[in-house]
Amino acid sequence: MSIEVKNLVKKFGDKTVIDNVSFKVNDKETLAVVGFSGSGKSTILKLICGLIPKDSGEIITSEGDIAMVFQYSALFDSLNVSDNISFALRERQDLRKKYTPEQIKDIVVQKLELVGLKGIENLFPSELSGGMQKRVSFARAIVTEPKSILYDEPTSGLDPISSTLIEDYIVRLKEETNAASIVVTHQMSTITRTADRVIMLYNGKIVFEGTPEEMLRQDNEYTKQFVTASLEGPMKMMEGKKDE
Amino acid sequence: MGTLQKYYKQSATYKVFKGMSETLVDFLDTLGKITENGIHVLKCILKGQINRKELIYQCSRFGVSSLPITLTIVGMTSIIVTSQVALEMVKQGGGNFIGMMMSILIVREVAVIMSGFAIISMIGSSLASEIATMRVTEQIDAIEVLKVDPVCHLFIPRVLSGIIMMPFVTILAAAVGIIAGAVTSDLFAGLSYMAYFDSAWLGIYMKDLWVSLLKAVFFGGTIALISCSCGYFASGGAKGVGLATTKAVVWSFVAIVIWDMIFAIAFFF
C-alpha cells in the first residue's frame, strides 16, 4: 500500500466537495481520477499532499515524499530550469547539506535526461513551451525520489502529440520510481494509456471504480455519459462548482 | 424567515452594520495573519534559516532600485518647504534658523517618512504583487509540496533586506534633503551655504539621528512584512493580485504612520 484514503470528507462552507470517499493505490500502480469540473478531483490531490486540511477521514501514505505535478506546471518563474529542479535539494532543511553543488548538478542533468530534455538547464520557464514546462515540472517532482506522485490534469492545454509524450513520461516515471501515482484527468487517452484503475467522482462521491476497459464498456450510466460526452444522463453540469 | 426579519435584512441600517462588521472582521483577520507571519519569520531568523544569496539580491532591490525615486521625493519635498518659508524667515530676521529648522524637519520626519512612502509605492507594491502572483499560479503550493517552508523562504530575505537597507536609504535621503534645502535657501532667499550649514548642525542631536534610524528599521521591516503577507494570502487570479497589492500599499501607509506616531510620543513628547 502506498496511498490509502478512508472515508475522506471535505467541505467548503456548506458545500461538501468530498463526501466519504475511500480508495487505495498500491506501489507501481496508477489510479486515474475522472469526473466533471468541480467534482472534487483536484481537491483530493490537495488533501493527500497536505495543501488543505481534511474535515474527517484518514489519509495513510507510505513513508517518503509525495510529489505533485501541477496543472499549469507551477515552475518558479524567477529561477532557471536547473534551479527549479534542484530547489528542494538546495532549500529543504533535511537535504540542503546532503548534496554538494556538483552532485546537485549531476542530479539535475540525470532528471532532465529522464524527461527527455537535455541542455536546457540555463533556460527560464518563460523560454519553454507548455509541454517542456510540464516535463521540467515532472523532473522537479521526482528529484527527491518520491514514493507517490500526484498529477493534476497533466495534459491540460497541450496539443495531442505533446499529450501523448506526457502520457508516455507518466508511464516511464512509474516504472523508474516504482511510485504509486494518481492522475486527475478529463482526457480519455490519458486514462487508457496511463491508468491501471479508474475512479469517477460526481458531486464528491465515487460513482464508478474499475479498470479503463470496464469504463469503456459503458456498463455504468455515469461512465457512459462521460465517455460519450453526452448532455443526457445522471450528471448535470450546472450542479458542479469550481473546487476551491 | 419571518416577514419582519426579511424586511429588516433589506433595510439600510442592516446593510451599514453588516458592511461595518465585515470590514472589522477582515481588518482583524489581516492583522492576525500579519502578526502570525511576523512571529514565524522571527523564529526562522533566530534559527538562522537565512538564504544569503537571496538576501543580497533583495537588499540590492530594496536599496538600489528604490534610491532614485526616494532621493527625488525627499529632495523635492525639501525644495518645496524651503522655497515657501526661507524668504519669509529672512524677512522676519530668522534667516539663521532656516538650516536648523530644515535639519530638524528632515532628520526627524521628512527623510524617513518620505523614504517609507517611496519604498511602499516602489518596493512594497512589487513584493505584494510578486508573491500574490506566486500564490495564484500555485508556485507557493509547489514550495509547500517540496517541503520547504514558504514563509521562511519568501519572507526572510525580503523582511531582512527592509530592515538592513531602509536606514541606509534614510541617511542618503536626509543628506540630499538638507543639501537641497541649502541650495534652495541660497537661490530663493540669498542665504549663504555657510550660514545654512552652521545653523543646520545646531539643530541636529544624536538622539534625532538614532531615533530616525530606529524608525527606519521598523518602517523597512513593517513594509516588507505587510507586503509579503498581503501577497501570500491572495486568492482569485488577476483580481486577487490587484486587491492584494492595494491592500499591501494601504496597510503599509497606515502602519508606518502609526509607527511614526508611536515614536513621536515615545521619544519627543
Contacts between the chains, C-beta under 8 A, distances in Angstrom:
chain1	res1	chain2	res2	distance
A	46	B	141	7.7
A	49	B	145	5.2
A	50	B	144	7.6
A	51	B	141	5.4
A	51	B	144	6.1
A	51	B	145	6.9
A	65	B	147	7.0
A	66	B	145	7.2
A	67	B	145	6.9
A	68	B	141	7.8
A	68	B	142	7.5
A	68	B	145	4.6
A	70	B	138	4.8
A	70	B	141	6.9
A	70	B	142	6.1
A	71	B	138	7.6
A	72	B	137	6.6
A	72	B	138	6.7
A	74	B	137	6.2
A	74	B	138	4.0
A	74	B	139	5.2
A	74	B	141	6.6
A	74	B	142	4.2
A	75	B	139	7.6
A	75	B	142	7.9
A	76	B	134	7.8
A	76	B	139	5.6
A	76	B	142	7.4
A	77	B	137	7.9
A	77	B	139	7.5
A	87	B	143	7.8
A	87	B	146	6.1
A	87	B	148	7.1
A	88	B	146	4.2
A	88	B	147	6.8
A	88	B	148	6.5
A	91	B	51	7.5
A	91	B	146	7.7
A	91	B	148	4.5
A	91	B	153	6.1
A	92	B	146	6.8
A	92	B	147	5.5
A	92	B	148	5.4
A	93	B	49	7.5
A	93	B	149	8.0
A	94	B	147	7.9
A	140	B	142	7.8
A	140	B	146	7.7
A	144	B	146	7.3
A	144	B	147	7.9
